[in-house]
Amino acid sequence: MSEKQALEDTKPREDQSNWKADSENHVKLEGGNVAKPCEDLSEGGGHEALQPTRLYHRRWLIVLLFASYSLSNSYQWIQYSIISNIFMKFYNIDTFTIDWMSMIFMLTYIPLVFPVTWLLDKKGLRVIALVATALNCAGTWIKVASARPDLFAVTFLGQFCSSFAQVFILGMPSRIASVWFGSGEVSTACSIGVFGNQLGIAIGFLVPPILVPNVEDVNELAHHIRIMFYITAGVATLLFILVVFVFQDRPKIPPTQAQATARSIPAEQYSYIASIRRLLCNRSFMLLVITYGLNVGCFYAVGTLLNRMIISHYPGEEVNAGRIGLTIVIAGMVGSLICGVWLDRTKTYKQTTFAVYLMSLVGMIVYAATLSLGHLWVVFITAGALGFFMTGYLPLGFEFAVELTYPESEGTSSGILNCSAQVFGIIFTICQGKIIDDYGTLAGNIFLCVFLLIGTIMTALIKSELKRQNANLQAKATAERHKSGHDYGATALISELQTSSQA
């Protein structure tokens, strides 16, 4: 670490007069298990006391509630595509039109992500959660009124409303993790947030084929579709009510020194446009933006077109197509949680991201090679392996982005990542759909493998700069020197760093 970096890391955090009052409060030092007061540091040392930090039990309720309404929204993304042949028959539409019931989620996100992240920075998590659940609830009730063959425009309007809600949801896991959780659990918390999104997709793969069987009678089909829409609307309404009464913007006392530092930046000194510019000039982050978009875009394409791929090789297997989709996402949920716990323990962001990306490529190759063998049990296994790594990559990208871009807003960095994923998702879905129609499923899957290979190579080029972890480590080092009564000046810090590096 350079002397300039060390000096920057030892700058004062807040006016010293505030800390004597704070020291009377029982607060938990970040990473500790016992509540401790904050004490003053000697002015002669060159910098001031650490800010108090505390972990609230409520943080688990917040992240679980977020995961629940994220589940409700992501379920709707796939509920049409997984039984696309049934909806095509019911509404009398073609394959390209039904694909847009999924792609509308991607298209809506692209122009709206920056206004929404700006609103997040200005108004906080609670306002974003209220808008998200209100839009999601409205979309589900619009769909309830659309269960007639002549009302496709109405059901598309409901899907658009739900896709609008997604813009207020998709980039929030890393923000909630940073605002509410300690440095030793942020990756796990982010994984739980992403877990909700994945579980919703899993339910979207499983439930619609069960609730809406492929029957010939249009009135009976409308009845089954209406029941599915009513269940979705009921769940969305309950979650909206819970958010109104339970969801909180942020804890009174920050959970980490990094979050305390972010809070201490005056609002008038923060420029959203300047933050975007800094992110776009961050070479490592921009490489991650492209690689994340390639990987998640491939997942979106596979999820959207899964029914068509399975039915082309295994006619009449709509239910098993949903179960294969469920297998992909359930395996990915396990992968996400394992990766989150692994990151919290090891902090090996670059190495883990590269390994998971490489295995996503391998999984895609094996899935493409075995899809047409005629054995569904083989497809279940290879699809599960693909999902473990490809879907498990989602929280890795979020958390690696936060590390590369600290102290920029987590919502902004996540928003840019997701914007990239939506762009590539639309491109890959349209292109792979056309390739499947003209050349078959193998050619379509090889198309995705090529881009996963490119993403793997680009991931290897990302420089690992763990800025958030460095900020927390510097804060802990300061606390240790304070506790032992050592010199706290910048000179002492630089000398210690130089000694450790030489050793």
C-alpha positions in Angstrom: 0.0 0.0 0.0 1.3 3.4 -0.9 1.9 6.2 1.7 -0.8 8.3 0.0 -3.3 5.5 0.5 -2.3 5.0 4.1 -2.7 8.7 4.8 -6.1 8.8 3.2 -7.2 5.8 5.3 -6.3 7.6 8.5 -8.3 10.8 7.8 -10.6 12.0 10.6 -14.2 10.6 10.4 -16.2 13.1 12.4 -15.9 16.0 14.8 -14.4 14.7 18.1 -16.9 16.5 20.3 -19.6 14.0 19.1 -17.9 11.0 20.5 -18.0 11.7 24.2 -21.8 11.6 24.0 -21.7 8.5 21.8 -19.4 6.7 24.3 -22.2 6.6 26.8 -24.3 4.5 24.5 -23.9 0.7 24.4 -22.8 -0.1 20.9 -21.3 -3.1 19.3 -18.0 -2.6 17.6 -18.1 -4.0 14.1 -17.3 -7.7 14.1 -17.6 -8.1 17.9 -20.1 -9.9 20.0 -20.1 -7.7 23.1 -21.5 -4.2 23.2 -18.7 -1.6 23.9 -18.5 2.1 24.2 -16.4 4.2 21.8 -13.5 6.2 23.4 -11.6 9.2 22.3 -8.2 9.1 20.7 -5.5 11.6 21.6 -5.5 14.6 19.3 -1.7 14.4 19.4 -2.0 11.1 17.5 -3.2 12.9 14.4 -6.7 11.4 14.1 -9.9 10.7 16.0 -12.0 7.9 17.4 -13.8 5.3 15.5 -17.5 5.8 15.0 -19.8 3.6 17.0 -21.3 0.6 15.2 -24.0 -1.9 16.1 -25.8 -4.9 14.6 -29.6 -5.0 15.1 -31.6 -8.3 15.1 -34.1 -6.5 12.9 -31.6 -6.8 10.0 -32.7 -10.4 9.4 -36.4 -9.4 9.2 -35.5 -6.7 6.7 -33.6 -8.9 4.3 -36.1 -11.7 4.5 -39.0 -9.4 3.8 -37.0 -8.0 0.8 -36.3 -11.6 -0.4 -40.1 -12.3 -0.1 -41.3 -9.5 -2.3 -38.4 -10.1 -4.7 -39.7 -13.7 -5.0 -43.2 -12.5 -5.8 -41.9 -10.3 -8.6 -39.3 -12.7 -10.2 -42.0 -15.5 -10.2 -44.0 -13.3 -12.7 -41.0 -13.0 -15.0 -41.1 -16.6 -16.0 -44.7 -17.6 -15.4 -45.7 -17.1 -19.1 -42.5 -18.4 -20.8 -42.5 -21.8 -19.0 -45.9 -22.7 -20.4 -45.4 -20.6 -23.6 -47.2 -23.1 -25.8 -50.3 -22.9 -23.6 -50.5 -19.1 -23.6 -49.8 -19.0 -27.3 -52.8 -21.2 -27.9 -55.0 -19.3 -25.4 -54.2 -15.8 -26.6 -53.6 -16.9 -30.3 -50.1 -15.3 -30.5 -46.7 -16.4 -31.9 -43.5 -17.4 -30.2 -41.8 -14.1 -30.6 -44.7 -12.3 -28.9 -44.8 -14.7 -26.0 -41.0 -14.3 -25.6 -41.6 -10.6 -25.0 -43.6 -11.4 -21.9 -40.2 -12.3 -20.4 -38.1 -9.8 -22.3 -40.3 -6.8 -21.2 -38.7 -7.3 -17.8 -35.3 -6.7 -19.4 -36.3 -3.9 -21.7 -38.1 -1.9 -18.9 -35.1 -2.0 -16.7 -32.6 -0.4 -19.1 -34.0 3.2 -19.4 -35.3 3.3 -15.8 -32.4 2.0 -13.8 -30.6 5.3 -13.4 -33.6 7.4 -12.3 -34.5 4.6 -9.8 -30.9 4.5 -8.4 -30.9 8.3 -8.1 -34.2 8.0 -6.1 -32.6 5.4 -3.9 -29.7 7.7 -3.1 -32.1 10.6 -2.3 -35.0 8.8 -0.5 -33.5 5.6 0.8 -34.6 1.9 1.0 -38.0 2.3 2.5 -39.4 4.5 -0.3 -38.0 2.2 -2.9 -39.5 -0.8 -1.2 -42.9 0.8 -1.0 -42.9 1.8 -4.7 -41.7 -1.7 -5.7 -44.4 -3.6 -3.8 -47.2 -1.2 -4.8 -46.3 -1.6 -8.5 -45.9 -5.4 -8.1 -49.3 -5.6 -6.4 -51.0 -3.5 -9.1 -49.5 -5.6 -11.9 -50.9 -8.8 -10.4 -54.4 -7.5 -10.1 -54.4 -6.2 -13.7 -53.6 -9.7 -14.8 -56.6 -11.1 -12.8 -58.8 -9.1 -15.2 -57.0 -10.4 -18.3 -57.9 -14.1 -18.2 -59.8 -14.0 -21.5 -58.5 -14.9 -25.0 -59.3 -11.4 -26.3 -57.5 -9.5 -23.5 -53.8 -10.2 -24.3 -53.2 -6.4 -24.3 -54.4 -6.3 -20.7 -52.2 -9.1 -19.5 -49.3 -7.5 -21.3 -50.1 -4.2 -19.4 -50.0 -6.2 -16.1 -46.7 -7.8 -17.0 -45.3 -4.3 -17.9 -46.4 -3.0 -14.5 -44.7 -5.9 -12.7 -41.5 -5.3 -14.9 -41.6 -1.7 -13.7 -41.6 -2.9 -10.1 -38.5 -5.1 -10.9 -36.4 -1.9 -11.5 -37.0 -1.1 -7.8 -36.0 -4.6 -6.7 -33.2 -6.1 -8.7 -30.2 -4.0 -7.5 -31.2 -3.8 -3.9 -29.5 -6.9 -2.3 -26.0 -5.4 -2.0 -27.4 -2.1 -0.7 -29.5 -3.8 2.0 -26.4 -5.9 3.0 -24.2 -2.9 3.3 -26.7 -0.7 5.2 -27.8 -3.3 7.7 -25.1 -6.0 8.1 -21.6 -6.3 9.5 -18.5 -6.8 7.3 -18.3 -10.5 8.2 -21.8 -11.2 6.9 -22.5 -8.8 4.0 -21.9 -11.5 1.4 -24.2 -13.9 3.1 -26.9 -11.2 3.5 -26.5 -10.3 -0.2 -26.9 -14.0 -1.1 -30.1 -14.2 0.9 -31.4 -11.2 -1.0 -30.6 -12.8 -4.3 -31.9 -16.1 -2.9 -35.4 -14.6 -2.9 -35.2 -13.7 -6.6 -34.0 -17.1 -7.5 -36.6 -18.9 -5.4 -39.3 -16.8 -7.2 -37.9 -18.0 -10.5 -37.9 -21.6 -9.2 -41.5 -21.3 -8.2 -42.2 -19.7 -11.6 -40.8 -22.8 -13.3 -42.7 -25.2 -11.1 -46.1 -23.9 -10.3 -47.6 -22.6 -13.6 -47.3 -26.0 -15.4 -49.2 -27.5 -12.4 -51.9 -24.8 -12.1 -52.5 -24.5 -15.8 -52.7 -27.9 -17.5 -52.7 -28.1 -21.3 -56.4 -28.6 -21.9 -58.3 -28.0 -25.1 -61.4 -26.3 -23.6 -60.8 -22.6 -23.7 -63.2 -21.8 -20.8 -61.6 -24.4 -18.6 -58.2 -23.0 -19.5 -59.3 -19.5 -18.6 -60.5 -20.8 -15.2 -57.1 -22.3 -14.5 -55.2 -19.2 -15.6 -57.5 -17.0 -13.4 -56.8 -19.1 -10.4 -53.0 -18.7 -10.9 -53.4 -14.9 -11.3 -55.6 -14.7 -8.1 -53.0 -16.6 -6.0 -50.2 -14.3 -7.3 -52.3 -11.2 -6.5 -53.1 -12.4 -3.0 -49.4 -13.0 -2.1 -48.4 -9.6 -3.6 -51.0 -7.8 -1.6 -50.0 -9.4 1.6 -46.3 -8.4 1.0 -47.2 -4.8 0.2 -49.1 -4.6 3.6 -46.1 -6.0 5.4 -43.7 -3.6 3.8 -45.9 -0.6 4.8 -45.8 -1.6 8.5 -42.5 -3.4 8.9 -39.8 -2.2 6.4 -37.3 0.3 7.8 -35.0 2.5 5.8 -31.7 2.0 7.8 -30.6 1.3 11.4 -30.0 4.2 13.7 -26.4 3.2 14.3 -24.4 1.9 11.3 -23.2 -1.7 11.2 -19.6 -1.1 10.0 -17.0 1.6 9.9 -17.3 1.6 6.1 -21.0 2.4 6.3 -20.3 5.0 9.0 -17.9 6.8 6.7 -20.4 6.7 3.8 -23.0 8.3 6.1 -20.6 11.1 7.1 -20.4 12.4 3.5 -22.6 15.5 3.4 -25.5 15.3 1.0 -24.5 18.5 -0.7 -21.1 17.0 -1.5 -22.5 14.0 -3.2 -23.1 14.2 -7.0 -25.0 11.3 -8.7 -23.7 12.3 -12.1 -20.1 12.5 -10.8 -20.6 9.0 -9.2 -21.7 7.6 -12.5 -18.7 9.1 -14.2 -16.3 7.6 -11.6 -17.8 4.2 -12.1 -17.6 4.4 -15.9 -13.9 5.3 -15.6 -13.2 2.4 -13.3 -11.5 -0.2 -15.6 -11.9 -3.2 -13.4 -15.6 -2.4 -12.7 -16.4 -1.9 -16.4 -14.8 -5.3 -17.2 -17.0 -6.8 -14.5 -20.1 -5.0 -16.0 -19.4 -6.7 -19.3 -18.7 -10.2 -17.9 -21.7 -10.0 -15.5 -23.9 -9.1 -18.4 -22.7 -12.0 -20.6 -23.2 -14.6 -17.8 -26.6 -13.4 -16.5 -27.7 -12.6 -20.1 -27.1 -16.3 -20.9 -29.1 -17.4 -17.9 -32.0 -15.1 -19.0 -32.0 -16.6 -22.5 -31.9 -20.2 -21.2 -34.7 -19.5 -18.7 -36.9 -17.8 -21.3 -36.4 -20.4 -24.0 -36.3 -23.5 -21.8 -39.8 -24.7 -22.6 -39.1 -24.5 -26.3 -35.8 -26.4 -26.0 -37.3 -29.2 -23.9 -40.5 -29.6 -25.9 -38.6 -29.8 -29.1 -36.8 -32.9 -27.9 -39.4 -34.2 -25.4 -42.9 -33.4 -26.7 -45.7 -33.2 -24.2 -43.2 -32.7 -21.3 -44.4 -29.2 -20.2 -44.4 -30.2 -16.5 -40.9 -31.7 -16.7 -39.7 -28.6 -18.5 -40.8 -26.6 -15.4 -39.1 -29.2 -13.1 -35.9 -28.8 -15.1 -36.1 -25.1 -14.7 -36.7 -25.6 -11.0 -33.7 -27.8 -10.8 -31.5 -25.1 -12.4 -32.6 -22.4 -9.9 -32.6 -24.6 -6.8 -29.1 -25.7 -7.6 -28.2 -22.0 -8.1 -29.7 -21.0 -4.8 -27.5 -23.6 -3.1 -24.5 -22.2 -5.1 -25.4 -18.6 -4.1 -25.5 -19.4 -0.4 -22.3 -21.4 -0.5 -20.5 -18.7 -2.4 -21.8 -16.0 0.0 -20.5 -17.9 3.1 -17.3 -18.7 1.3 -16.7 -15.0 0.5 -17.4 -13.9 4.1 -14.8 -16.4 5.3 -12.1 -16.0 2.7 -12.7 -12.6 1.0 -11.3 -14.2 -2.2 -13.6 -12.3 -4.6 -11.5 -12.4 -7.8 -10.6 -16.1 -7.5 -14.1 -17.3 -6.6 -15.7 -15.2 -9.3 -13.3 -16.6 -11.9 -13.7 -20.2 -10.8 -17.5 -20.0 -10.8 -17.5 -18.3 -14.3 -15.3 -21.0 -15.7 -17.5 -23.7 -14.3 -20.6 -22.0 -15.8 -18.9 -22.3 -19.2 -18.2 -26.0 -18.6 -21.8 -26.6 -17.4 -23.2 -24.9 -20.5 -21.1 -27.1 -22.8 -22.2 -30.3 -21.0 -25.8 -29.2 -21.0 -25.7 -28.4 -24.7 -24.1 -31.8 -25.5 -26.6 -33.9 -23.5 -29.9 -32.1 -24.2 -30.7 -34.2 -27.3 -29.6 -37.6 -26.0 -33.2 -38.6 -25.3 -32.8 -39.2 -21.5 -34.6 -36.6 -19.3 -32.8 -37.7 -16.2 -29.5 -36.7 -17.8 -30.9 -33.3 -18.6 -32.0 -32.9 -15.0 -28.4 -33.6 -13.8 -26.6 -31.4 -16.4 -29.1 -28.6 -16.0 -28.6 -28.7 -12.2 -24.9 -28.5 -12.6 -25.3 -25.5 -14.9 -27.6 -23.8 -12.5 -25.3 -24.3 -9.5 -22.6 -22.2 -11.1 -24.5 -19.9 -13.5 -27.2 -18.8 -11.1 -24.8 -19.0 -8.1 -22.7 -16.3 -9.9 -25.4 -13.6 -9.3 -24.4 -12.5 -5.7 -20.7 -12.8 -6.5 -21.1 -10.1 -9.2 -22.9 -7.8 -6.8 -20.4 -8.1 -4.0 -17.3 -8.0 -6.2 -18.7 -4.8 -7.7 -19.2 -3.2 -4.2 -15.6 -4.0 -3.4 -14.3 -2.5 -6.6 -16.3 0.7 -6.3 -16.4 1.6 -2.6 -17.4 4.2 -1.4 -19.8 4.7 -4.4 -23.5 3.8 -3.8 -24.1 0.0 -3.9 -27.4 0.7 -5.6 -25.7 2.5 -8.5 -23.1 -0.2 -9.1 -25.7 -2.9 -8.9 -27.9 -1.0 -11.2 -25.2 -0.8 -13.9 -24.5 -4.5 -13.6 -28.2 -5.3 -14.0 -28.5 -2.9 -16.9 -25.8 -4.8 -18.7 -27.5 -8.1 -17.9 -30.8 -6.9 -19.3 -29.2 -5.7 -22.6 -27.4 -9.0 -23.1 -30.4 -10.9 -22.0 -32.6 -9.3 -24.7 -29.9 -9.8 -27.4 -29.2 -13.4 -26.4 -32.9 -14.4 -26.1 -33.8 -13.0 -29.6 -30.7 -14.4 -31.3 -30.8 -17.8 -29.6 -34.6 -18.0 -30.4 -33.9 -17.4 -34.0 -31.0 -19.8 -34.1 -33.1 -22.5 -32.5 -35.9 -22.0 -35.0 -33.5 -22.2 -38.0 -30.7 -24.5 -36.9 -31.9 -26.4 -33.7 -31.1 -26.2 -30.0 -27.5 -27.4 -30.2 -26.5 -24.4 -32.4 -28.4 -22.1 -30.1 -26.6 -23.4 -27.0 -23.2 -23.3 -28.7 -23.9 -19.6 -29.4 -24.2 -19.0 -25.7 -21.0 -21.0 -25.0 -19.0 -18.7 -27.2 -20.0 -15.7 -25.2 -19.4 -17.5 -21.9 -15.9 -18.3 -23.0 -15.3 -14.6 -23.8 -16.6 -13.6 -20.4 -14.3 -16.1 -18.7 -11.2 -14.6 -20.4 -12.3 -11.1 -19.5 -12.9 -12.1 -15.8 -9.3 -13.2 -15.6 -8.3 -9.7 -16.6 -10.1 -7.9 -13.7 -7.8 -6.4 -11.2 -8.8 -7.3 -7.6 -9.1 -4.1 -5.6 -11.0 -4.8 -2.3 -11.6 -1.2 -1.3 -14.4 -1.8 1.2 -12.5 -4.6 2.9 -9.4 -2.3 3.1 -11.5 0.4 4.7 -12.8 -2.0 7.4 -9.3 -3.4 8.0 -7.9 0.1 8.5 -10.6 0.9 11.0 -9.9 -2.3 12.9 -6.1 -1.6 12.9 -6.8 1.8 14.3 -9.0 0.3 17.1 -6.2 -2.2 18.0 -3.6 0.6 18.3 -5.9 2.7 20.4 -6.6 -0.3 22.7 -2.9 -1.0 23.2 -2.0 2.7 23.6 0.3 2.9 20.6 1.0 5.9 18.4 -2.0 6.6 16.1 -0.4 9.1 13.7 -0.2 8.5 10.0 3.6 8.0 10.4 3.1 5.1 12.7 0.6 3.5 10.4 2.8 3.8 7.3 5.8 2.4 9.3 3.7 -0.6 10.4 2.5 -1.3 6.9 6.0 -1.0 5.4 7.4 -3.4 8.1 4.6 -6.0 7.4 5.2 -5.7 3.7 8.9 -6.3 4.1 8.3 -9.3 6.3 
